[in-house]
Amino acid sequence: MTTTIITITDPELLAKLAAAEGRIVFRGPSGEAVKTADTVTRGGLPRGVKSPISDEEIEEARKQPDGSPLADVWKRIHERHKP
């Protein structure tokens, strides 16, 4: 996946983007849609992406004093997504 960085200096546009929720549609001067973007909560997953680990499993791991080693977590993720 590539990343495009666009620096915005217009304070009004920055405020609108900061307050946006859900899908953002960028329109050109004549009203045509140029691009769309989905807002993502910091630490959250993009729309349509489901975590391979259930909320219950995450909560159970939080209760463990040492949690699971990263190698074990990756192994479980890869096992669930074998073709």
Phi and psi in radians as a Rosetta constraint file:
Dihedral C 1 N 2 CA 2 C 2 CIRCULARHARMONIC -1.705 0.35
Dihedral N 2 CA 2 C 2 N 3 CIRCULARHARMONIC 2.775 0.35
Dihedral C 2 N 3 CA 3 C 3 CIRCULARHARMONIC -2.132 0.35
Dihedral N 3 CA 3 C 3 N 4 CIRCULARHARMONIC 2.277 0.35
Dihedral C 3 N 4 CA 4 C 4 CIRCULARHARMONIC -1.920 0.35
Dihedral N 4 CA 4 C 4 N 5 CIRCULARHARMONIC 2.217 0.35
Dihedral C 4 N 5 CA 5 C 5 CIRCULARHARMONIC -1.837 0.35
Dihedral N 5 CA 5 C 5 N 6 CIRCULARHARMONIC 2.167 0.35
Dihedral C 5 N 6 CA 6 C 6 CIRCULARHARMONIC -2.131 0.35
Dihedral N 6 CA 6 C 6 N 7 CIRCULARHARMONIC 2.122 0.35
Dihedral C 6 N 7 CA 7 C 7 CIRCULARHARMONIC -1.538 0.35
Dihedral N 7 CA 7 C 7 N 8 CIRCULARHARMONIC 2.218 0.35
Dihedral C 7 N 8 CA 8 C 8 CIRCULARHARMONIC -1.909 0.35
Dihedral N 8 CA 8 C 8 N 9 CIRCULARHARMONIC 2.205 0.35
Dihedral C 8 N 9 CA 9 C 9 CIRCULARHARMONIC -1.954 0.35
Dihedral N 9 CA 9 C 9 N 10 CIRCULARHARMONIC -0.141 0.35
Dihedral C 9 N 10 CA 10 C 10 CIRCULARHARMONIC -1.335 0.35
Dihedral N 10 CA 10 C 10 N 11 CIRCULARHARMONIC 1.994 0.35
Dihedral C 10 N 11 CA 11 C 11 CIRCULARHARMONIC -1.048 0.35
Dihedral N 11 CA 11 C 11 N 12 CIRCULARHARMONIC -0.635 0.35
Dihedral C 11 N 12 CA 12 C 12 CIRCULARHARMONIC -1.165 0.35
Dihedral N 12 CA 12 C 12 N 13 CIRCULARHARMONIC -0.773 0.35
Dihedral C 12 N 13 CA 13 C 13 CIRCULARHARMONIC -1.138 0.35
Dihedral N 13 CA 13 C 13 N 14 CIRCULARHARMONIC -0.717 0.35
Dihedral C 13 N 14 CA 14 C 14 CIRCULARHARMONIC -1.024 0.35
Dihedral N 14 CA 14 C 14 N 15 CIRCULARHARMONIC -0.748 0.35
Dihedral C 14 N 15 CA 15 C 15 CIRCULARHARMONIC -1.125 0.35
Dihedral N 15 CA 15 C 15 N 16 CIRCULARHARMONIC -0.722 0.35
Dihedral C 15 N 16 CA 16 C 16 CIRCULARHARMONIC -1.104 0.35
Dihedral N 16 CA 16 C 16 N 17 CIRCULARHARMONIC -0.759 0.35
Dihedral C 16 N 17 CA 17 C 17 CIRCULARHARMONIC -1.148 0.35
Dihedral N 17 CA 17 C 17 N 18 CIRCULARHARMONIC -0.717 0.35
Dihedral C 17 N 18 CA 18 C 18 CIRCULARHARMONIC -1.101 0.35
Dihedral N 18 CA 18 C 18 N 19 CIRCULARHARMONIC -0.553 0.35
Dihedral C 18 N 19 CA 19 C 19 CIRCULARHARMONIC -1.575 0.35
Dihedral N 19 CA 19 C 19 N 20 CIRCULARHARMONIC -0.154 0.35
Dihedral C 19 N 20 CA 20 C 20 CIRCULARHARMONIC -1.172 0.35
Dihedral N 20 CA 20 C 20 N 21 CIRCULARHARMONIC 2.529 0.35
Dihedral C 20 N 21 CA 21 C 21 CIRCULARHARMONIC -2.296 0.35
Dihedral N 21 CA 21 C 21 N 22 CIRCULARHARMONIC 2.629 0.35
Dihedral C 21 N 22 CA 22 C 22 CIRCULARHARMONIC 1.280 0.35
Dihedral N 22 CA 22 C 22 N 23 CIRCULARHARMONIC -2.528 0.35
Dihedral C 22 N 23 CA 23 C 23 CIRCULARHARMONIC -1.461 0.35
Dihedral N 23 CA 23 C 23 N 24 CIRCULARHARMONIC 2.451 0.35
Dihedral C 23 N 24 CA 24 C 24 CIRCULARHARMONIC -1.967 0.35
Dihedral N 24 CA 24 C 24 N 25 CIRCULARHARMONIC 2.268 0.35
Dihedral C 24 N 25 CA 25 C 25 CIRCULARHARMONIC -1.928 0.35
Dihedral N 25 CA 25 C 25 N 26 CIRCULARHARMONIC 2.117 0.35
Dihedral C 25 N 26 CA 26 C 26 CIRCULARHARMONIC -1.633 0.35
Dihedral N 26 CA 26 C 26 N 27 CIRCULARHARMONIC 2.203 0.35
Dihedral C 26 N 27 CA 27 C 27 CIRCULARHARMONIC -2.031 0.35
Dihedral N 27 CA 27 C 27 N 28 CIRCULARHARMONIC 2.570 0.35
Dihedral C 27 N 28 CA 28 C 28 CIRCULARHARMONIC -1.393 0.35
Dihedral N 28 CA 28 C 28 N 29 CIRCULARHARMONIC 3.123 0.35
Dihedral C 28 N 29 CA 29 C 29 CIRCULARHARMONIC -1.038 0.35
Dihedral N 29 CA 29 C 29 N 30 CIRCULARHARMONIC -0.504 0.35
Dihedral C 29 N 30 CA 30 C 30 CIRCULARHARMONIC -1.652 0.35
Dihedral N 30 CA 30 C 30 N 31 CIRCULARHARMONIC 0.121 0.35
Dihedral C 30 N 31 CA 31 C 31 CIRCULARHARMONIC 1.671 0.35
Dihedral N 31 CA 31 C 31 N 32 CIRCULARHARMONIC -0.074 0.35
Dihedral C 31 N 32 CA 32 C 32 CIRCULARHARMONIC -1.279 0.35
Dihedral N 32 CA 32 C 32 N 33 CIRCULARHARMONIC 2.471 0.35
Dihedral C 32 N 33 CA 33 C 33 CIRCULARHARMONIC -1.231 0.35
Dihedral N 33 CA 33 C 33 N 34 CIRCULARHARMONIC 2.201 0.35
Dihedral C 33 N 34 CA 34 C 34 CIRCULARHARMONIC -1.711 0.35
Dihedral N 34 CA 34 C 34 N 35 CIRCULARHARMONIC -0.848 0.35
Dihedral C 34 N 35 CA 35 C 35 CIRCULARHARMONIC -2.655 0.35
Dihedral N 35 CA 35 C 35 N 36 CIRCULARHARMONIC 2.761 0.35
Dihedral C 35 N 36 CA 36 C 36 CIRCULARHARMONIC -2.180 0.35
Dihedral N 36 CA 36 C 36 N 37 CIRCULARHARMONIC 2.685 0.35
Dihedral C 36 N 37 CA 37 C 37 CIRCULARHARMONIC -2.523 0.35
Dihedral N 37 CA 37 C 37 N 38 CIRCULARHARMONIC 2.557 0.35
Dihedral C 37 N 38 CA 38 C 38 CIRCULARHARMONIC -1.791 0.35
Dihedral N 38 CA 38 C 38 N 39 CIRCULARHARMONIC 2.326 0.35
Dihedral C 38 N 39 CA 39 C 39 CIRCULARHARMONIC -1.314 0.35
Dihedral N 39 CA 39 C 39 N 40 CIRCULARHARMONIC 2.549 0.35
Dihedral C 39 N 40 CA 40 C 40 CIRCULARHARMONIC -2.244 0.35
Dihedral N 40 CA 40 C 40 N 41 CIRCULARHARMONIC 2.228 0.35
Dihedral C 40 N 41 CA 41 C 41 CIRCULARHARMONIC -1.124 0.35
Dihedral N 41 CA 41 C 41 N 42 CIRCULARHARMONIC 2.361 0.35
Dihedral C 41 N 42 CA 42 C 42 CIRCULARHARMONIC -0.978 0.35
Dihedral N 42 CA 42 C 42 N 43 CIRCULARHARMONIC 2.205 0.35
Dihedral C 42 N 43 CA 43 C 43 CIRCULARHARMONIC 1.494 0.35
Dihedral N 43 CA 43 C 43 N 44 CIRCULARHARMONIC -0.035 0.35
Dihedral C 43 N 44 CA 44 C 44 CIRCULARHARMONIC -1.737 0.35
Dihedral N 44 CA 44 C 44 N 45 CIRCULARHARMONIC 3.117 0.35
Dihedral C 44 N 45 CA 45 C 45 CIRCULARHARMONIC -1.792 0.35
Dihedral N 45 CA 45 C 45 N 46 CIRCULARHARMONIC 2.572 0.35
Dihedral C 45 N 46 CA 46 C 46 CIRCULARHARMONIC -1.083 0.35
Dihedral N 46 CA 46 C 46 N 47 CIRCULARHARMONIC 2.747 0.35
Dihedral C 46 N 47 CA 47 C 47 CIRCULARHARMONIC -0.986 0.35
Dihedral N 47 CA 47 C 47 N 48 CIRCULARHARMONIC 2.390 0.35
Dihedral C 47 N 48 CA 48 C 48 CIRCULARHARMONIC 1.512 0.35
Dihedral N 48 CA 48 C 48 N 49 CIRCULARHARMONIC -0.124 0.35
Dihedral C 48 N 49 CA 49 C 49 CIRCULARHARMONIC -1.747 0.35
Dihedral N 49 CA 49 C 49 N 50 CIRCULARHARMONIC 2.210 0.35
Dihedral C 49 N 50 CA 50 C 50 CIRCULARHARMONIC -1.944 0.35
Dihedral N 50 CA 50 C 50 N 51 CIRCULARHARMONIC 2.327 0.35
Dihedral C 50 N 51 CA 51 C 51 CIRCULARHARMONIC -1.146 0.35
Dihedral N 51 CA 51 C 51 N 52 CIRCULARHARMONIC 2.420 0.35
Dihedral C 51 N 52 CA 52 C 52 CIRCULARHARMONIC -1.293 0.35
Dihedral N 52 CA 52 C 52 N 53 CIRCULARHARMONIC -0.146 0.35
Dihedral C 52 N 53 CA 53 C 53 CIRCULARHARMONIC -1.979 0.35
Dihedral N 53 CA 53 C 53 N 54 CIRCULARHARMONIC 2.226 0.35
Dihedral C 53 N 54 CA 54 C 54 CIRCULARHARMONIC -1.235 0.35
Dihedral N 54 CA 54 C 54 N 55 CIRCULARHARMONIC 2.772 0.35
Dihedral C 54 N 55 CA 55 C 55 CIRCULARHARMONIC -1.018 0.35
Dihedral N 55 CA 55 C 55 N 56 CIRCULARHARMONIC -0.646 0.35
Dihedral C 55 N 56 CA 56 C 56 CIRCULARHARMONIC -1.116 0.35
Dihedral N 56 CA 56 C 56 N 57 CIRCULARHARMONIC -0.721 0.35
Dihedral C 56 N 57 CA 57 C 57 CIRCULARHARMONIC -1.148 0.35
Dihedral N 57 CA 57 C 57 N 58 CIRCULARHARMONIC -0.665 0.35
Dihedral C 57 N 58 CA 58 C 58 CIRCULARHARMONIC -1.127 0.35
Dihedral N 58 CA 58 C 58 N 59 CIRCULARHARMONIC -0.789 0.35
Dihedral C 58 N 59 CA 59 C 59 CIRCULARHARMONIC -1.102 0.35
Dihedral N 59 CA 59 C 59 N 60 CIRCULARHARMONIC -0.712 0.35
Dihedral C 59 N 60 CA 60 C 60 CIRCULARHARMONIC -1.122 0.35
Dihedral N 60 CA 60 C 60 N 61 CIRCULARHARMONIC -0.691 0.35
Dihedral C 60 N 61 CA 61 C 61 CIRCULARHARMONIC -1.139 0.35
Dihedral N 61 CA 61 C 61 N 62 CIRCULARHARMONIC -0.613 0.35
Dihedral C 61 N 62 CA 62 C 62 CIRCULARHARMONIC -1.129 0.35
Dihedral N 62 CA 62 C 62 N 63 CIRCULARHARMONIC -0.473 0.35
Dihedral C 62 N 63 CA 63 C 63 CIRCULARHARMONIC -1.339 0.35
Dihedral N 63 CA 63 C 63 N 64 CIRCULARHARMONIC -0.360 0.35
Dihedral C 63 N 64 CA 64 C 64 CIRCULARHARMONIC -1.287 0.35
Dihedral N 64 CA 64 C 64 N 65 CIRCULARHARMONIC 2.432 0.35
Dihedral C 64 N 65 CA 65 C 65 CIRCULARHARMONIC -1.091 0.35
Dihedral N 65 CA 65 C 65 N 66 CIRCULARHARMONIC -0.645 0.35
Dihedral C 65 N 66 CA 66 C 66 CIRCULARHARMONIC -1.968 0.35
Dihedral N 66 CA 66 C 66 N 67 CIRCULARHARMONIC -0.055 0.35
Dihedral C 66 N 67 CA 67 C 67 CIRCULARHARMONIC 1.162 0.35
Dihedral N 67 CA 67 C 67 N 68 CIRCULARHARMONIC -2.918 0.35
Dihedral C 67 N 68 CA 68 C 68 CIRCULARHARMONIC -1.782 0.35
Dihedral N 68 CA 68 C 68 N 69 CIRCULARHARMONIC 2.496 0.35
Dihedral C 68 N 69 CA 69 C 69 CIRCULARHARMONIC -1.094 0.35
Dihedral N 69 CA 69 C 69 N 70 CIRCULARHARMONIC 2.540 0.35
Dihedral C 69 N 70 CA 70 C 70 CIRCULARHARMONIC -0.979 0.35
Dihedral N 70 CA 70 C 70 N 71 CIRCULARHARMONIC -0.658 0.35
Dihedral C 70 N 71 CA 71 C 71 CIRCULARHARMONIC -1.043 0.35
Dihedral N 71 CA 71 C 71 N 72 CIRCULARHARMONIC -0.685 0.35
Dihedral C 71 N 72 CA 72 C 72 CIRCULARHARMONIC -1.181 0.35
Dihedral N 72 CA 72 C 72 N 73 CIRCULARHARMONIC -0.684 0.35
Dihedral C 72 N 73 CA 73 C 73 CIRCULARHARMONIC -1.095 0.35
Dihedral N 73 CA 73 C 73 N 74 CIRCULARHARMONIC -0.855 0.35
Dihedral C 73 N 74 CA 74 C 74 CIRCULARHARMONIC -1.074 0.35
Dihedral N 74 CA 74 C 74 N 75 CIRCULARHARMONIC -0.675 0.35
Dihedral C 74 N 75 CA 75 C 75 CIRCULARHARMONIC -1.067 0.35
Dihedral N 75 CA 75 C 75 N 76 CIRCULARHARMONIC -0.776 0.35
Dihedral C 75 N 76 CA 76 C 76 CIRCULARHARMONIC -1.121 0.35
Dihedral N 76 CA 76 C 76 N 77 CIRCULARHARMONIC -0.705 0.35
Dihedral C 76 N 77 CA 77 C 77 CIRCULARHARMONIC -1.110 0.35
Dihedral N 77 CA 77 C 77 N 78 CIRCULARHARMONIC -0.816 0.35
Dihedral C 77 N 78 CA 78 C 78 CIRCULARHARMONIC -1.142 0.35
Dihedral N 78 CA 78 C 78 N 79 CIRCULARHARMONIC -0.639 0.35
Dihedral C 78 N 79 CA 79 C 79 CIRCULARHARMONIC -1.124 0.35
Dihedral N 79 CA 79 C 79 N 80 CIRCULARHARMONIC -0.628 0.35
Dihedral C 79 N 80 CA 80 C 80 CIRCULARHARMONIC -1.278 0.35
Dihedral N 80 CA 80 C 80 N 81 CIRCULARHARMONIC -0.366 0.35
Dihedral C 80 N 81 CA 81 C 81 CIRCULARHARMONIC -2.042 0.35
Dihedral N 81 CA 81 C 81 N 82 CIRCULARHARMONIC 0.514 0.35
Dihedral C 81 N 82 CA 82 C 82 CIRCULARHARMONIC -1.263 0.35
Dihedral N 82 CA 82 C 82 N 83 CIRCULARHARMONIC 2.463 0.35
